[in-house]
Amino acid sequence: MQSDLTAEFRDLLTGKIQLRNRVEELRSVYRNAKPFPHLVIDGLFSESLLDSLLSEMAQMRPEQWSNIEQDTRERTARMRSAAEMGEAGHGLLGIIHSAAFLLLLSEIIGIPQLLPDPYLQGAGYACMRRGDYFSVHADRNVAYDTGLTRRLAMIIFLNKSWSPEYHGELELWSPDARRCDATIEPLFNKTVIFEVAYPNFHGVPTPLQCPKDRMRQSFIAYYHTAGNPRDMKPHTSIFAPRFYGTNRVTLRSMVRDLTPPLLSRVIRRLSKFQ
């Protein structure tokens, strides 16, 4: 028999998400997942909503995208500003930033009082084109501008008729970054939720081999808490050692990984005036 709490969530989110499993089941899957806590849910959102996201992405202008290239470790594209997001994107945010959805996430993952990020720092629409990749890394655990602590990442994949030969799988790696322990195909309406913590290594290290007219598309959201767990030290993105044979580590990348987030933020701001 389902708990009253589960029934309450279903009532609050009726017509907004499609939750086919009990909260207790999802909680168990999340906590016991390897190599670190994560959850994969198929068909969580309505297909019509996600179709509207794809239409909105297709209409975005080149200047609304930021091409990210960190040395030889990342080549991706993210939307520049949440303020320019259209009606479809705001419709999705109305769901995933709602109190009911935040409470649902907290019940599943066990972290109370989760907070959304309305500025979508490093989040929102994302795409990867042929040849793009994102080396194995652990996400930065602090939101630079707000000072909030990142606790949870959610990726909603938007790729229809995606062939395995295109690559683009999200890979979850072992704590020592020596092996890939789980792969998640970036298929349409597949949602991945995982804990932001070190050493929760993940990435898309194999360059995409999709046709030039195709892209790996997704919507990313991060969730935060106001406090900082005692055992969590603030850090920027930490890229895994190159045990798995991809790109070299440069002196510049080593300095960036070792620089505290607050100091990195000051350096970035000072550089704007030079």
C-alpha positions, 0 to 999 in steps of 0.5 A, spaced: 500 500 500 502 506 498 504 511 503 500 518 504 506 522 502 506 518 496 499 519 494 500 527 496 506 527 491 502 524 486 496 529 487 500 535 487 504 533 480 498 530 477 498 532 469 505 535 470 510 528 471 508 521 470 511 517 476 510 510 475 514 507 481 513 508 489 517 513 492 520 508 497 522 504 491 525 510 487 529 511 494 532 504 494 534 504 487 537 511 488 541 509 494 543 502 492 545 504 485 553 503 483 558 506 482 554 512 486 547 514 488 543 515 482 536 514 479 534 513 471 527 514 470 524 513 463 517 517 461 517 522 467 515 528 463 510 529 457 512 528 450 508 534 448 512 538 453 519 535 451 517 536 444 516 544 445 523 544 448 526 541 442 522 546 438 525 552 442 532 550 442 531 549 434 529 557 434 535 559 438 540 564 435 547 562 435 549 568 440 544 565 445 549 559 446 556 559 449 561 554 446 565 551 452 572 549 451 577 547 457 583 546 454 583 539 451 578 536 456 571 539 454 567 541 448 560 542 449 555 548 448 550 551 453 545 556 453 548 563 455 542 566 459 536 563 463 533 570 462 532 569 454 529 562 455 522 562 452 515 559 454 517 552 453 523 552 458 519 556 463 514 551 463 518 546 465 522 550 470 515 551 473 514 544 474 522 542 476 522 548 481 516 547 484 515 546 491 512 539 490 517 537 485 523 539 490 519 535 496 519 529 492 526 529 490 528 530 497 524 524 499 527 520 494 534 522 495 534 524 503 536 531 502 531 536 506 530 543 504 533 543 496 533 549 493 533 550 485 537 555 481 533 560 477 539 563 474 541 556 471 548 557 472 551 552 468 544 549 466 538 549 462 539 547 454 545 544 453 547 540 446 553 537 443 555 536 436 559 531 432 566 531 435 564 534 442 566 530 448 566 532 456 572 528 459 570 524 466 570 529 472 566 531 478 562 537 478 563 543 482 559 543 488 558 550 489 554 556 486 559 561 485 554 567 485 550 565 490 554 561 495 549 555 495 552 548 495 550 544 489 547 537 492 544 534 486 544 534 478 538 532 473 539 531 466 533 530 461 535 527 455 531 530 448 534 525 443 529 521 438 532 516 434 538 516 437 543 510 435 548 507 439 553 508 434 553 516 435 556 515 442 554 520 447 552 515 453 553 518 460 558 514 463 559 513 471 566 511 473 568 508 479 571 512 485 578 511 483 576 513 475 579 507 473 573 504 470 566 505 467 561 502 471 555 504 468 552 507 462 546 511 460 543 512 453 541 519 452 534 517 449 528 522 449 524 523 455 530 519 460 531 523 466 538 522 470 538 524 477 545 523 481 548 526 487 553 532 486 559 529 490 566 528 490 569 523 487 562 522 483 566 521 476 562 522 470 562 524 463 561 523 456 569 522 454 568 519 447 567 524 442 560 524 438 560 520 432 553 523 430 551 526 423 553 533 422 546 535 422 544 531 429 546 534 436 546 530 443 540 535 446 538 535 454 536 540 459 540 540 465 538 543 472 542 543 479 539 543 486 542 546 492 542 547 499 543 553 503 548 549 508 555 546 507 555 539 510 561 538 514 565 533 510 564 537 504 570 542 501 568 547 496 571 545 489 571 547 482 570 541 477 575 536 478 577 532 472 579 525 473 586 522 472 588 520 465 588 513 467 583 512 461 587 514 456 584 521 454 587 528 453 593 530 457 593 534 463 596 541 462 599 546 467 593 551 466 588 545 468 592 543 474 592 550 477 584 551 475 583 545 479 587 546 485 584 554 485 579 555 491 572 557 488 572 563 491 579 565 489 577 563 481 571 567 482 575 574 484 580 572 478 575 572 473 572 578 475 578 582 475 580 579 468 574 583 465 577 589 467 584 588 464 
